[in-house]
Amino acid sequence: MDNKQNQLPLWEVFIQGKNGNPHRHAGSIHASDKNMALQNARDIYTRRGEGRSIWVVKSDNIIASTLDEEGEFFDTTDDKVYRHPTFYKVPEGVKNM
Amino acid sequence: MNTKDAVYNFCLRMADNNLISGQRLTEWCSRGPILEEDLAMTNLALDLFGQAESFFDYAASLNGNVKSADDLAFLRSERQYYNNLLVEQPNGDFAVTMMKQFLFSAFQKLMYEALTESNDDTIKGISTKALKEAKYHFRHSSEWVIRLGKGTKESHERVQLAINELWRFTTDMFEMNATDEELISTGISANLETIYGKWNFVVGEILKEATLAIPDAAKIIKGGCNGMHTEHLGHILTEMQYLQRAYPGATW
């Protein structure tokens, strides 16, 4: 049997570790609906106290740039060093930069 | 019956329920329908083992730790086990397992809610912590019951068969004996008749949403809280206790 027919839809999981931190991509899971997706994400990615908030989104709903576009998307910034914030000093005590 | 003996018996009943239902869930380990659910079920089992341990520890301490929590789990025979008949029933297919979990989690959730008002501080403490887990177990299993009930023709048939098979064991969860009498009068445990009323409502709502019919309560089977079990418990204990029986005191 085609393995894909036997699989539930794929969802991407984003976990927020601490209040104020961004949600970070943790991985993906399979689930048939949004409730199951949240619970599966909770069971798989937050078993060791990793999170306080979870986002799930159907993988189909994520629009990704392709490798073909890499050049036109990203190479053009290579020679514009003045856009990089490297001329600043990060003050002491600032975390999560 | 004096209060101490009643608390001891009650802790064994609570621990046994958790231990046996946890043991049943671990039978799914590496056999789940999908990886995610495999992990979810073993997660539930771990929660239940944790709750069992808390109640066994408390029971052991009441008798001066002459018998340890491990002794209580691994060195009693089936007539000395007080778990409900429902949790010892075989897993069947996934629908039977989830239905069993749903009927039991609904009971546990209501029980722990009531026990957060217990006059016994240890039972109150264990229950307050366990309630969070029981709420999640209820949520997880009830959503599966709804999903299967409203899913395909086959999933609906299977989950209806599951409740037809399991319903006769549900009344047993609300059986009371001298232990309950003593604990109700001292405000340590709840009146299971009250819990039964709430349970019927909660379970009825979910089953309605799942478009499942409640079977006729023709053949009611009871006896768990008095140590009277179905044939299945002996088989579970044989497997679970093998190591401690064959190699007494073995540790690793």
HADDOCK unambig.tbl for C-alpha pairs under 7 A between the chains (distance, minus, plus):
assign (segid A and resid 40 and name CA) (segid B and resid 36 and name CA) 5.79 0.50 0.50
assign (segid A and resid 43 and name CA) (segid B and resid 39 and name CA) 6.84 0.50 0.50
assign (segid A and resid 43 and name CA) (segid B and resid 40 and name CA) 5.68 0.50 0.50
assign (segid A and resid 44 and name CA) (segid B and resid 36 and name CA) 7.00 0.50 0.50
assign (segid A and resid 44 and name CA) (segid B and resid 39 and name CA) 6.94 0.50 0.50
